[in-house]
């Protein structure tokens, strides 16, 4: 009987410690509000974030991971072989730690992209600070390097 009470007390103490421990916050997140699947990267994939996001999805780079400390330029391209067809885009400003990036716009179909590579995707971005205030809003620039 005493063993059961000791075990229960240890379990309750362990649960309390877990609940009181601070959760690891995402250093930054990227939201895909476009009509296309995008490869999203932090600093041309030199930082930790590298994710393929379908339309409506998001990904976060956890603050404890190397390269996820924020103050990162976000680059995007179409997923897979479409990247070389459609080019890559980058934010004009870096997202700060615990901020987030929302990408908006439309990308043409692969067939349409072959006909006109310059206008394959028209992407706009909103970059938010950690307090939720808007840091930057504007178009994404063409990038010379691709996320791979």
Order of alpha helices (4+ residues) and beta strands (2+ residues): alpha-beta-beta-beta-beta-beta-alpha-beta-beta-alpha-beta-beta-beta
